Amino acid sequence: MRKIILAAAAGAAALTLSACSEKTQDAAAETADSAAADTSANADAMGEAAADVASDAATAAATGSAAATDAAAAAEADVQGESTTEAKKD
């Protein structure tokens, strides 16, 4: 009789653990799905930020190039005794 009760208790414990394990698996799947969604959203945000940085860099390069051209023309105008407009034409 004692063995039957122990076997029944062990069986009940095994069923309890398997149910708990199923809940754990469901929670793990939900966590993995959530992490994948977060990763996707972060990758999208990173792509947009990289595009913004590239655009800003191109604008800065163009602005810097124009400033460098103006400075070179001013220096040439001073050396050759001409206007900046004339120096830019050279």
C-alpha positions in Angstrom: 0.0 0.0 0.0 2.8 2.3 0.8 4.5 1.8 -2.5 1.2 2.6 -4.3 0.9 5.9 -2.4 4.5 6.8 -3.2 4.1 5.9 -6.8 1.0 8.1 -7.0 2.7 11.0 -5.3 5.7 10.7 -7.7 3.3 10.6 -10.6 1.6 13.7 -9.4 4.9 15.5 -8.9 6.0 14.6 -12.4 2.7 16.0 -13.9 3.2 19.2 -11.8 6.7 19.6 -13.1 5.7 19.0 -16.7 3.0 21.6 -16.5 5.4 24.0 -15.0 7.9 23.3 -17.7 5.3 24.0 -20.4 4.6 27.4 -18.8 8.3 28.1 -18.7 8.7 27.2 -22.4 5.8 29.5 -23.3 7.4 32.3 -21.3 10.8 31.7 -22.9 9.2 31.8 -26.4 7.4 35.1 -25.6 10.7 36.5 -24.3 12.5 35.4 -27.4 9.8 37.0 -29.6 10.0 40.2 -27.6 13.8 40.3 -27.9 13.6 39.8 -31.7 11.1 42.7 -32.0 13.4 44.9 -29.9 16.4 44.0 -32.0 14.6 44.8 -35.2 13.4 48.1 -33.9 16.9 49.0 -32.7 18.4 48.0 -36.1 15.9 50.3 -37.9 16.7 53.2 -35.6 20.4 52.6 -36.1 20.0 52.6 -39.9 18.1 55.9 -39.7 20.7 57.5 -37.4 23.5 56.3 -39.7 21.7 57.9 -42.7 21.4 61.2 -40.7 25.1 61.2 -39.8 26.1 60.5 -43.4 23.9 63.4 -44.6 25.3 65.7 -42.0 28.9 64.7 -42.9 28.2 65.4 -46.6 26.8 68.8 -45.7 29.8 69.6 -43.5 32.2 68.5 -46.3 30.5 70.8 -48.8 30.4 73.7 -46.4 34.0 73.1 -45.5 35.0 72.9 -49.1 33.4 76.2 -49.9 35.0 77.9 -46.9 38.4 76.5 -48.0 37.9 77.8 -51.5 37.0 81.3 -50.1 40.0 81.3 -47.9 42.4 80.3 -50.7 40.9 83.0 -53.0 41.4 85.6 -50.3 45.0 84.6 -49.7 45.7 84.6 -53.5 44.0 88.0 -53.8 46.2 89.4 -51.0 49.4 88.0 -52.6 48.6 89.1 -56.2 46.9 92.4 -55.2 43.6 91.6 -56.9 40.0 91.1 -55.7 38.7 87.9 -54.3 36.4 87.5 -57.3 39.3 87.8 -59.7 41.3 85.3 -57.6 38.4 82.8 -57.7 38.5 82.9 -61.5 42.1 81.9 -61.6 
